[in-house]
Amino acid sequence: MEKIIYIIPGYSEYTKEKKYKKIGSFFKKKRYDVKYIDISWKYKTMSDYVKEFEEKVLKDNLNNFSILGFSFGAMIAFSSIKLKPKQLFLCSLSPYFKEDLPKIKPSWKSAVGKRMMKDVENFSFNKLVKKVNCKTFLFVGEKEHPLVLERTKIAHKNLKNSKLIVVPNAKHDIGNENYLKVIEKIVN
């Protein structure tokens, strides 16, 4: 049975970037078919992102696949659990779930816009986490913003089949050398 990995980049990023190609190469070495999924970021909401990703996966009509997402890409992967992936690789899971909203700084809210902030009220971590039954790897940089660290640790605590990997000396940057090393190690 062929193994497939979907890779979803972080907000305003694209899979043609060197860091995502490098991550894809780790999976290719382990005989995964790598499917890079670019998201149409501009003027959209999380609901739009999730719908766009799910439509691309459903079009492939697969039943043995994994998903890796970074930041908003991790939130998209987590929110697409109804697709029933075999594994999730959630890298720096964004703290933009309904439960996180009271803690989000005003500057973060304005960076994503009012429509997005209104839309993420529909994404309850507490409801989604109950639907996740697959093996889940949670990566987070040691030097990430406290909200990202907190969201990732809460996810680990609430996901039955999860492994938490704290990346030494890494901020919110999946291209960080240490971040890439720990992803490669987990894939191998």
N, C-alpha and C positions, 0 to 999 in steps of 0.2 A: 504494500500500500504506500503510495507516494505521500511524503510529508510536505506540507505547505506552510509558509509563514507570510503573513501580511504585515507590512511595516508601515506605520502611520507616523509622520513627522509631527513636531511641535508646531504651535501656532505660528503662522506666517513663514513656516519653513517648507522645504520641498525635498523629496527623496533623492533628487539628483545631487544633493550636497554630499561632499566627500564622506562625512561621518555616517550617513545612512548607507552609502555604498559599502563602507567598511563593515558595518553591522551585517549587511546582507551577505558579505563574503564569509562571515563566521558561520552563518547558516548553510551557505552553499557547500562549505567544506564537510558539513554533516549530512549532505545529500538532501537538503530542503530545496523545494522550488520556491524561490523568493518572489513575492508579488508586492511591488512598491505601490502604495496608494497615496496619491496626492489629493489634498482636499482643497476645494474652492473656498478660501478663507474670507475674502472680502465681502463685507456687508451681509454676513450670515450669522446664524445663531448655532448653539450647540445642537439643537434639534435638527437643523439643516445638515450639520457635519455628520451626525450619527446616521441620518437617513441616507446621505450620499455614500458613506462607507458601507452600510448594510446593503444598499442596492448593488454596489460593485461586487460584494461577496456573494449575494444571492444569484447574481448573473453567472457566476462561476459554478454554481450548483455543487459545492464540495461538502464533504462531511468529515474530513480528517485534516484540520488546519489549526494553526496557532496564530496569535496576534501579538505584535510588539508595538507599543505606542509610547511616545515621549510627551510628557506634560499634557497639553490638550489632547494630543494623540492617545495618551494613556486613558484619559477620561472618555474619549470616543470608544476605545477598545472595551473598557469596563462597562460602558453604557450599552454596548452591542451584545451583551451576554446572551440574548435570546437566540443568537446564531449558533450557540453551543460549541465554542472552540474547544480544542483538546487542551490547550495551554494558553495562559496569558503572561506576557512579559510587560509589566507596567513600570515604566521608567519615570520617576519624578511626577507621580500622579498629582494633577492640579487640584488645588483646594477650592473648587468652584461648584461644589455640590450645595444643595439647599441648606444643609446643616452648617456649611462653612460661611454662608453669606454674612452673618453678623460680625464675623472676624475680619473680613476682607477690607483692606485699606481703601480709602476713597480714591487714591491714585490708581489702584488696580482696577477699581470699578469703572473709572472714566476711560482707562486704556482699552477696555473691551466694549464699552458703550452700554447705553440704557437697555436696548433691545436684548442684548446678550444677558445682562444681569436679570432682566425679567424672565427670560427663557430658562435660565439655569435653576429657577425656583421649581421647575418641573423635574429636576434630576435629584432625587433623594438617594443619597448613599445608603441609608438604612434600609430602603426598599430593594435597591439593586443588589446589595451584598447578599441578601437571602437567596438570590437566584444563581449565584456563582458556585459551581461545584467542581470546576476544573482546577488543575494544578496552576498555581499563580506565583510568579516570581515578582517581587516588589523591590525595585532599585530606587535608592535615594542618595543624593550627595550629602556627605557629612556636613558641608557648609551651606546647605540650602536654606532658604527662608524658613523660619520656624513653622509657618502654616503648612508648607509642603512636607516638612518632616512629620508634623503632627498627623496630617491626613494619611500619609503612608503608614505610619505606625498604627493608626486606628484601623486601616484596611487590613494590615497583618493580623491584628488582634481578632478581627471579625471574620476573616476568611479561613475556613477550616483547613484547606490544603494549600497553605502559602509558605513561602520562604522570603524572609526579609534580608536584603543585601544592602548594607550601608557602604557607599563608595568613599574611601578615604580621600581627604583633601579635594573634594569635588563640590562645585557649586551647581547651579541649575544649567548644566551644559553636558549633553549626551556625547559631545565631541571631545570632552576631556579625556586625556590619555588613560587615567585611572578608571573612568567610567567604561571606556571601550574594553579595557582589560578584564573587568569583572563580568561584562556581558559575554565576552569571548569564553571565559572560564566556565560560565554556566551553560553555554551552548555546547561546549565540548564535553 
